[in-house]
Amino acid sequence: MWKTLFNSPLSAIGTTLTAFFLLLALFGGVFAPYRLNEQDPTAAYQPPTAQHWFGTDQLGRDVFSRILHGAGDVLGLAGAGTGLAVVLGTFFGLVSGYQGGWLDEALMRLFDSLLALPALLLALLLLGTLGGNAFSILIVLAAVYTPIVARVVRSVTLGLKHTAYVDAARLRGESLPYILLREILPGVLPALAVESALRFSYSIFLVASLGYLGIGVRPPSANWGLMVSEARDFARQIPWSMYFPVGAIVLLVIGINLFAEALKRTLQGETE
């Protein structure tokens, strides 16, 4: 599988970028040359130099170090929210698709009502009710992306629940959890893996967008979206303090999307 992910330039780029940013989230703070909010007023507004690779901001903080520290904040929050959405979406999708009937109808109409609202608008409505903090963002990510994951899992489940091996499990008298987890879930995993990667990239963008709006994260957090928001008033004097966080967001989202596409082709090839 890993060999297949590197068999084309775009797949290799996406996989490499994804792996790089994941390592950055885990160990970036360890290798950062400066502390998260270490300020040096005498070094404020400095362009990129050998001492400050990405320059400094208006407070004299090293932009490169803050991007390294912020990687864990952005990816950790987006990853946790995506993981929660995938778990809930998989549960609801399996149960809804297999059981059918009024339960399926009720869940799908509920999810349709949530999907009718744009993701950012729904996030703002929920955060206005729950309050702006990290836990609230997790709940928001789960609420925004659970319906999408559930619909994908349900569509695959509908095609699998009448297969011969599932019928054989029913005839053996296997329990519902056994049939869902042991017979149907393995067939759902390829589509679920690709959908999880895509939801992860959208979660990163949503977390950064909320940070840019100043919702859910507060200074002196190194959330990349918040860094862009803080730097926009100084875009003429210190454009590097805005462009480098934007570049990090762009590279990460592009990398994960390329990785998701490569993962889709790989899993489809293995299935065939």
Secondary structure, 3 states (H helix, E strand, C coil): CHHHHCCCHHHHHHHHHHHHHHHHHHHHHHHCCCCCCCCCHHHCCCCCCCCCCCCECCCCCEHHHHHHHHHHHHHHHHHHHHHHHHHHHHHHHHHHHHHCHHHHHHHHHHHHHHHCCCHHHHHHHHHHHHCCCHHHHHHHHHHHHHHHHHHHHHHHHHHHCCCHHHHHHHHCCCCHHHHHHHHHHHHHHHHHHHHHHHHHHHHHHHHHHHHHCCCCCCCCCCCHHHHHHHHHHHCCCCCHHHHHHHHHHHHHHHHHHHHHHHHHHHHHHHHC
